[in-house]
């Protein structure tokens, strides 16, 4: 369980750094992070901080792929966590 917490902290830090970096690149006209990469980071556990960061720095907020996709990923992850915590012993 401790590994899971450390993993989620790392993924959310990565989400924060990559989202801010992409925003700065967009402002400066530099190389951007692929949208697929941003969505993958969210799917791998960085969705809470990525969504919050996007809203705070107003990045990708006009793109439905992100404003619908990231919350859907987050809800899916929360459902999985709920199921594992409440029914994990029965499944395993």
N, C-alpha and C positions, 0 to 999 in steps of 0.2 A: 504494500500500500504506500509505503514511503517513496518507493521508486515512482509510482504514479504521480504523487504530488510534485516531486522534483521535475519529472518529465513535463507536467502541465505548466509549471513555473517557467521552465526553459522555453517551451513552445510559445507561451504568451509574451515572453521577452523578445523572442525572435519576431513574433507578429508585430509588436510595437516598433522595433528597430526597422524592419523591412517596410512597414507602412509609412513611417516618417521619412525614411530614405527615399521611397518612391515619390512622396509628395515634394520633397526638396528637389529631386531630379526633374519633376514636372515643372516646377517653378523655374529651374535653371536651364531647361531645355537639354538635359543630359540623358544618358542611357536609363531606361525605365525597367522596372521589374515587370515580368510578364504577368498578365492577369491570371493565367493558369497557376502560376507559382503562388500568388497571393491566396487564391482559393484553396490550393493544396495546403498551405500553412494553416489556414482556418480549419480545414477538414482534419488536420493532424492534431488539433487541440488548441489552436490559437484564436479561435473565433470570438471569445468574449472580449479580449483586449483589442483585437483587430477591429471589431465593430465599434467599440468605445472610442478608439483612436480615430477611426474614419469620421465619426460624428464630431469629435472635438476639433480636428484639424480640417474638416470639410474636404475630405479626399474620397473620391469615387462615389460621392453621395448622389450624383445625378445618374449613376448607372444602375439600372434594375438588377443586373447580374449580381451586383454587390449588395444593394439595399434590400433585396429579397433573398438572395443566395446565402449571405452570411447569417442572417437570422434563422433561416431554415436549417442550416448546418448546426447552429447553436442549439436550437430546439431538439433536433435529432440527437445531438450529443447529450443533452440533459435527460432525454427519455432513456437513452442507453444507460447512463449513470444511475438513474432511478431504478431501472429494471435489474441492473447488476446488484445494487445495494439492497433491494427488497426481495429479489428472487434468486440471487446468485447462488445461494446454498442449494436450492432446489434444482437449479440448472446443472450445477457441477455435481 
